[in-house]
Amino acid sequence: MNVCFIMYPWEEIKPDDDSTLAMIHEFVKRGHGLAITTPANLTIRDSVAFAFSKCYKRKDKISSSLKSFHTHAEFYDEMLPLAGFDVIILRSNPPLDMIMLNFLDSVKDDVFIMNDLDGIRRANNKLYTAVFEDDHNEMIPRTHVTKNKEYLKKTIKEGPDKMILKPLNGFGGSGVILIEKRAMLSINSLLDFYIDNRDGTTNYVILQEYIEGADQGDVRILLLNGKPIGAMKRVPGEEDHRSNVSAGGSVQKHTLSKKEKELCRRIGPKLVADGLYFVGIDVINGMLVEVNVMSPGGITYMNRVYKTKVQEKIIDFVEDKVLERVSAFERRHKLRKHVDEA
């Protein structure tokens, strides 16, 4: 099986905590062919989608250490047709590169792509939580998304004492701030900073109900094919309210609560229906805060905390998906041959 990762540059990988590297390492260990590329290296030749790729040089022995594997990996450059791969895995960070998806649209019927392109289009930002029916806010906190400053100020003034403000397209906890009603005098400048750009364009922001218990951290749950395969609790550092590890948070073991299991059960079928097979969700006190579909992380942290290998389940799933596609193709070919010979 040959797999292509469309991701960030190899040199930017942090081996100790990179989920993409853990997946790549597992593919290589199993003897699959591997190529990596970036969105900027996609191209069209003679109306066919190609990628300027770095192809992994196969070795007899693969180090079990991600750091050593990353350091000693060798690649050679090759221009390869995307439709020639069995699997394409997207692991690029937000914001979503729409041109990248346009390149991939031409091969989506030939290759298994994780996640589905149309699913990513729908779910690539924090608006996606609105697709889950939750009229009584049992699993999703009250959320407002707008560019209208007057509406935001009115909502803050009339709302609870504490709320969360964040940019629509942020990731890794960037730009997430806690605002309090007693600081209304600072709201104007905050909204100016978040919404207005120097070129005259404006940005959407999210204003969200503060969930009690958020100061104790959140839970990252990884879902595969609609089912949870791993979870960890992220606890904020002493100098930051955010629990993201990139913002100084730490990781602890976590057993899913009854409410968290019910949340996964309710949203899982919709994720699968949208082709969002590998997803990370952020949960606070059983409430869904974000859905991460582009490059969900947490694998390496969960592996360390639980002494497991989450990536094995993911690669098992991918192998099964490819086998299903191959079997379906062979069956169709056999039946068509039968008709042709009749």
SULPEGI-V228365 format. One record per residue. RES is the residue in one small letter. OMEGA is omega in degrees with one decimal (none if undefined). Layout:
res=RES omega=OMEGA
res=RES omega=OMEGA
This chain:
res=m omega=179.3
res=n omega=-175.9
res=v omega=175.8
res=c omega=174.0
res=f omega=171.5
res=i omega=-164.2
res=m omega=174.1
res=y omega=-177.4
res=p omega=-179.5
res=w omega=-177.3
res=e omega=-178.2
res=e omega=-179.9
res=i omega=171.5
res=k omega=-167.7
res=p omega=-174.8
res=d omega=-174.4
res=d omega=-175.9
res=d omega=-179.2
res=s omega=179.2
res=t omega=179.3
res=l omega=178.6
res=a omega=178.4
res=m omega=178.4
res=i omega=-179.2
res=h omega=-179.5
res=e omega=176.0
res=f omega=-177.6
res=v omega=178.1
res=k omega=-177.6
res=r omega=174.9
res=g omega=179.4
res=h omega=175.5
res=g omega=-174.7
res=l omega=170.7
res=a omega=176.0
res=i omega=177.0
res=t omega=177.0
res=t omega=178.2
res=p omega=-178.3
res=a omega=-178.3
res=n omega=173.9
res=l omega=-176.1
res=t omega=176.2
res=i omega=173.8
res=r omega=-179.0
res=d omega=177.1
res=s omega=178.0
res=v omega=-179.1
res=a omega=178.7
res=f omega=172.3
res=a omega=168.3
res=f omega=-167.0
res=s omega=168.1
res=k omega=-177.0
res=c omega=-177.6
res=y omega=176.0
res=k omega=-177.9
res=r omega=178.8
res=k omega=179.5
res=d omega=-177.1
res=k omega=179.7
res=i omega=179.4
res=s omega=177.5
res=s omega=179.7
res=s omega=178.5
res=l omega=-179.0
res=k omega=179.5
res=s omega=178.4
res=f omega=-179.2
res=h omega=-177.0
res=t omega=-171.9
res=h omega=178.6
res=a omega=178.1
res=e omega=-177.2
res=f omega=168.7
res=y omega=-174.8
res=d omega=179.5
res=e omega=173.7
res=m omega=-170.9
res=l omega=177.2
res=p omega=-177.1
res=l omega=-178.8
res=a omega=179.3
res=g omega=179.3
res=f omega=173.6
res=d omega=-174.9
res=v omega=168.1
res=i omega=-179.9
res=i omega=-179.2
res=l omega=179.4
res=r omega=178.3
res=s omega=-178.3
res=n omega=174.5
res=p omega=0.1
res=p omega=-176.7
res=l omega=176.0
res=d omega=-176.1
res=m omega=178.3
res=i omega=176.7
res=m omega=179.9
res=l omega=177.6
res=n omega=174.7
res=f omega=-174.1
res=l omega=178.2
res=d omega=-175.9
res=s omega=-177.0
res=v omega=-173.4
res=k omega=177.4
res=d omega=-177.4
res=d omega=-171.6
res=v omega=171.7
res=f omega=-179.5
res=i omega=178.3
res=m omega=3.2
res=n omega=179.9
res=d omega=-174.6
res=l omega=-179.8
res=d omega=176.2
res=g omega=178.1
res=i omega=178.0
res=r omega=-178.2
res=r omega=-167.0
res=a omega=-171.6
res=n omega=175.8
res=n omega=-170.2
res=k omega=176.0
res=l omega=-171.4
res=y omega=-178.6
res=t omega=-178.9
res=a omega=-179.0
res=v omega=-179.7
res=f omega=-177.5
res=e omega=-178.1
res=d omega=-173.5
res=d omega=-175.2
res=h omega=178.9
res=n omega=177.8
res=e omega=-178.1
res=m omega=178.0
res=i omega=179.9
res=p omega=177.6
res=r omega=-171.4
res=t omega=177.4
res=h omega=178.1
res=v omega=-175.5
res=t omega=169.8
res=k omega=-173.2
res=n omega=-176.0
res=k omega=-178.6
res=e omega=177.9
res=y omega=-179.0
res=l omega=179.6
res=k omega=178.7
res=k omega=-179.4
res=t omega=178.6
res=i omega=-178.2
res=k omega=-176.4
res=e omega=-174.7
res=g omega=-179.9
res=p omega=-175.9
res=d omega=-177.3
res=k omega=175.1
res=m omega=178.6
res=i omega=176.4
res=l omega=179.9
res=k omega=177.8
res=p omega=-177.7
res=l omega=-173.6
res=n omega=178.8
res=g omega=175.0
res=f omega=179.3
res=g omega=179.7
res=g omega=-177.3
res=s omega=175.3
res=g omega=-179.2
res=v omega=180.0
res=i omega=174.6
res=l omega=177.9
res=i omega=-178.9
res=e omega=-175.5
res=k omega=-178.3
res=r omega=179.9
res=a omega=-177.0
res=m omega=-178.8
res=l omega=-179.1
res=s omega=-173.0
res=i omega=-178.4
res=n omega=-178.2
res=s omega=177.3
res=l omega=-179.1
res=l omega=175.3
res=d omega=-177.6
res=f omega=-175.3
res=y omega=-170.8
res=i omega=-172.0
res=d omega=172.2
res=n omega=-177.5
res=r omega=-177.8
res=d omega=177.8
res=g omega=176.9
res=t omega=-178.1
res=t omega=-178.8
res=n omega=171.0
res=y omega=173.0
res=v omega=177.9
res=i omega=172.2
res=l omega=-170.8
res=q omega=175.6
res=e omega=175.7
res=y omega=-178.1
res=i omega=178.2
res=e omega=-178.1
res=g omega=-178.7
res=a omega=179.6
res=d omega=178.2
res=q omega=177.5
res=g omega=177.6
res=d omega=-178.9
res=v omega=171.8
res=r omega=178.0
res=i omega=174.5
res=l omega=178.4
res=l omega=177.2
res=l omega=-177.1
res=n omega=175.8
res=g omega=-177.1
res=k omega=178.5
res=p omega=177.9
res=i omega=178.9
res=g omega=179.6
res=a omega=174.9
res=m omega=175.2
res=k omega=178.4
res=r omega=-174.8
res=v omega=-178.9
res=p omega=173.5
res=g omega=-175.8
res=e omega=-172.6
res=e omega=-176.5
res=d omega=179.1
res=h omega=-177.9
res=r omega=-178.3
res=s omega=178.6
res=n omega=179.2
res=v omega=179.1
res=s omega=179.6
res=a omega=176.3
res=g omega=178.4
res=g omega=178.1
res=s omega=-173.6
res=v omega=176.4
res=q omega=174.1
res=k omega=178.6
res=h omega=173.1
res=t omega=-177.2
res=l omega=176.5
res=s omega=177.1
res=k omega=-179.8
res=k omega=179.0
res=e omega=177.0
res=k omega=178.8
res=e omega=176.7
res=l omega=179.7
res=c omega=180.0
res=r omega=-176.4
res=r omega=-175.4
res=i omega=-175.8
res=g omega=-178.8
res=p omega=178.9
res=k omega=178.3
res=l omega=-179.4
res=v omega=179.5
res=a omega=178.8
res=d omega=179.1
res=g omega=-179.7
res=l omega=-170.9
res=y omega=-179.8
res=f omega=-170.1
res=v omega=170.8
res=g omega=177.4
res=i omega=177.0
res=d omega=-172.1
res=v omega=174.1
res=i omega=178.5
res=n omega=178.2
res=g omega=-178.1
res=m omega=-179.7
res=l omega=-178.5
res=v omega=-178.7
res=e omega=172.3
res=v omega=-177.9
res=n omega=-174.3
res=v omega=-174.3
res=m omega=-178.4
res=s omega=-176.7
res=p omega=-178.4
res=g omega=179.0
res=g omega=-175.5
res=i omega=-174.3
res=t omega=178.8
res=y omega=178.5
res=m omega=178.3
res=n omega=-178.6
res=r omega=-176.2
res=v omega=-174.1
res=y omega=-178.1
res=k omega=-177.9
res=t omega=176.3
res=k omega=-176.6
res=v omega=-177.3
res=q omega=179.4
res=e omega=179.2
res=k omega=-178.5
res=i omega=-178.9
res=i omega=173.9
res=d omega=-179.4
res=f omega=-179.6
res=v omega=179.0
res=e omega=178.7
res=d omega=-180.0
res=k omega=179.4
res=v omega=178.7
res=l omega=177.1
res=e omega=-179.2
res=r omega=179.5
res=v omega=180.0
res=s omega=178.9
res=a omega=178.7
res=f omega=-178.9
res=e omega=179.0
res=r omega=178.6
res=r omega=-180.0
res=h omega=179.8
res=k omega=-178.5
res=l omega=178.0
res=r omega=176.9
res=k omega=178.6
res=h omega=179.5
res=v omega=-180.0
res=d omega=-177.1
res=e omega=-177.9
res=a omega=none
